[in-house]
Amino acid sequence: MRPPLLHRRCPEVVGSLPFLRLGKAPTPVQPLPGLGTRAELWIKDESGYGDGGWGGNKVRKLEWLLPEARRRGARTILTVGGLGTNWGLAAARYAREMGLGVALGLIDHPVDEHVRAQLVRLRASGARLHFLHSKTRLILAAPWLFARHSHGRTLPYYLPAGGSSPLGTLGAVEIALELGAQVEAGELPEPTWLVTAVGSGGTAAGLALGLRLAGLRTRVLGVVVNDTLKLDPASLLGLARRSAALLRARGADLNGAEPALDTIRTETAWLGNGYAHPTRAGDHALTRASTQAGLTLEHTYTAKALAALLDLDATGRLDGGPVVFLQTHGPR
Ligand SMILES: *Cc1c(COP(=O)(O)O)cnc(C)c1O
């Protein structure tokens, strides 16, 4: 197993923060000239990350979360998401391989073909599904869910939406450390911006922390695709700081390498009517990515993130670049 770069950067945490490699690292970086952007555009491609190439960015979080569930002696992971949750599906699939069950509280959002297909996969995944429809009903049902999925006195290991706990956030720290090593090796120039979709925040927060740990000046441009959580720069920075605090609590010496507020920028103008609501700009970016760059995107996250990148580029708001687009979507 290839150890995580975080264990090399912070050797003090090796014993107390166990890691389980689930994919092939590092994920590739490539130039992406086909879209004709003004700024030099690169892609860091997470789409093949995972067992047998099955995954996406949620697998990176599970590499830290699953060993922790085992360390705690948990039998079940209890977590939440929307009907088409990539997170819930990835958790169900990888937890099962470790003999852990997954229980999911699901809330409603628009259902398209992709979400319908996700639901079929979720039903087949072995996860126990609870259709609670709204956030309010989910919160009201929480005590019942905990009781229902306890084994004797062992409570389920609860994880927030998207796996974006301070520990899960280390998954994106690792992506940023990889990018740092790739810059250092001369595979790509130091980017001005690293662009990602922001669904539950762990990815953007972890990237911001990881870029500082890697010693890069690159900033995170987070395209917000979810209106049901607080995902402004201060909230994302708060999560990044809680991850840094977790590392320090386990003995890591971060040398003062903490992200500052100006290292995270969020854009909310590409959200449209809300989480999982397709937008015209997103549809357009999805088609362009496919025809001009051979890139497969989906409507909820990556299409909106690329739409924002292309619009900001066209109006000269990316500080000249180079810019890296994080391809977070994995095959399903
Ligand atoms: C979950 C997800 C994201 C966003 O990651 P968060 O850590 O939840 O913000 C981006 N792209 C895809 C395809 C995802 O499934």
The ligand as an ORCA input file, in Angstrom:
! r2SCAN-3c Opt
* xyz 0 1
  C     -19.644     15.313     -3.276
  C     -19.151     15.758     -4.596
  C     -18.479     16.984     -4.748
  C     -18.285     17.993     -3.638
  O     -17.546     17.570     -2.563
  P     -17.911     18.110     -1.099
  O     -16.773     17.664     -0.285
  O     -19.207     17.452     -0.721
  O     -18.063     19.582     -1.155
  C     -18.021     17.322     -6.003
  N     -18.223     16.506     -7.058
  C     -18.871     15.328     -6.957
  C     -19.079     14.510     -8.177
  C     -19.360     14.917     -5.716
  O     -20.020     13.753     -5.624
*
